[in-house]
Amino acid sequence: MENTHNSIFILGGHDLEMLEIRKILESGNLIFYDFNLDWGAKLSSYLPVFDDSSTFVGIELIMYIEPPLHYIEIDHHNEKHALPSSIKQLAEMLNISLNRWQLLVAANDRGYIPAMQAMGANKKEVCLELNCCNESEIEDIKENIIRLVI
C-alpha cells in the first residue's frame, strides 16, 4: 500500500475500530499522528501539527474549529450515520480490501451484535469483539478468522 496522495492521517478516540485503523496505517507505512485520545476527540487536539501545505485526513474527530486548509473528514457518526464505517471509508480511500476481522470490527462499530450476526459472525467472533475472552483465546480466534479468509 502506497500513500500516493501524501496525506497525513490524524486519529480520533481509541476504540477497536480506531486501533484497527492504526494497524492499517502502520502496515502501509503511512504518515499519521495518534495522540491516544478518548471518545469525543476533537480536531483541535492536533492544532500543533497543522500546516497549509499538507493534506490531513481526520478520522472521527469533532470539528469545533475550522479544519486545516486541505482537510478530508472520515466519520460515520451523528449526521454522517448513513456513511460506511470509518475503517471502510479508509479502505476505499487507500484502495485496499479489509479482511474478515476488520469487517467484523466495522460491523460492530456500526450496528453492534445484530450487525455482526447479519454478516454471519459466530459466537467466538462476537465474544472476541466484546472482549469477553482472555488474550490467548483472542489471538487464537483472530488467527482462525484470518486463516479462513486466506
Secondary structure by P-SEA (a helix, b strand, c coil): cccccbbbbbbccccaaaaaaaaaaaaacbbbbbcccccccccccccccccccbbbbbcccccccccccbbbbbbccccccccccaaaaaaaaacccccaaaaaaaaaacccaaaaaaacccaaaaaaaaccccaaaaaaaaaaaaaaac
